[in-house]
Amino acid sequence: MELQQTLSRLSAKLSWDPLLKTGMLLTEKHRISFTILVEDQTAPFIIDNQYVLYLPAPRYNNGTLYFPSETIAGLEQALRTITTNEQSLYRIAAIVIDPGHGGKDTGAVAEHRINNKKVTLQEKNVTLSVGKQVYDLLLARFPEKRILMTRTGDTYPTLEERVSIANAIPLGEHEAILFISIHANASFNKTARGYEVWYLSPEYRRTLVDSKKFQDSVEVVPIINAMLEEEFTTESILLAKSILGQLDVSLGNKLPSRGLKAEEWFVVRNAKMPSVLVELGFVTNMQDAILMNDSAYLQKFSEALYKGITDFVNNFEKTGGFTTLQ
């Protein structure tokens, strides 16, 4: 088959080295490398550095490549199979950013004198500032996903409303959601400071499965629910670790890490998906307050939070929902 017909059939572009007799077919999503070892015999075709096919070798005559029809058919079938397999893997379809508090609920409040000015630091303002920045970064990075916020202004959605926003998102069979709630801390101990990331305690169990779907096999509901619970707990811990790791890298020299924590916060325990709660720092601590009153620091925190989320998403989708780890 002539080269142009081959490229048209595969919707590909060609990169070819006539001296080494090696080439690459570049489609929109895949790379197919090949080498002509001996013409009229089979040659290895390597797709995305993962899959190897042995197909009839192309011929190279008078500066032109010719691909046997059998080779093109084999490559087409392989690409169809890969696409089908990729579509069956889990992906993150939506990410919900939840800036804590808002409206009548100020959250933690503390007054400090910063640069000889009296500053009243309110948790609701800090969390909204970070939430918006994370939202914008995620929206630019993942235009194909649904990026949502539980509030975009000084409003007060209840805890139930925040969780219902996430739980109401329609999902395909192999799609998942992430829920990240952003807060700031407070303590009677003015020396307490630092950031931390919370996930749902493994001891807490919730109902994840709609029993109506299993009316003919009610006995399997507790089993399936337990399996999903363990999956969500594991993924929540991995998400929390990913976020904490990026915070450590970006903020470790300015703010101490208080590590990973397990708790049964309402917004975390009622979200039927991998979910975490991030504490930015203590508004009651002078050093933390100075940082949270600094737009440059909040931007740095937002970028670290964004990187932690994207690292998790990339690893989750690369492994098809961590299927290779389970």
Salt bridges, closest charged atoms under 4 A:
ASP48 OD2 - HIS30 ND1 2.64
GLU76 OE1 - ARG9 NH2 2.79
ASP98 OD1 - ARG162 NH1 2.68
ASP105 OD2 - HIS101 ND1 2.81
GLU111 OE1 - LYS118 NZ 3.57
GLU123 OE2 - HIS101 NE2 3.16
GLU123 OE2 - HIS183 ND1 3.29
GLU144 OE2 - LYS145 NZ 3.81
ASP154 OD2 - LYS124 NZ 3.10
GLU173 OE2 - HIS174 NE2 3.89
GLU175 OE2 - ARG91 NH1 2.89
GLU196 OE1 - ARG258 NE 2.60
GLU196 OE1 - LYS261 NZ 3.21
GLU229 OE1 - ARG206 NE 3.14
GLU230 OE2 - ARG205 NH2 2.47
ASP288 OD1 - ARG193 NE 2.86
GLU317 OE2 - LYS145 NZ 2.51
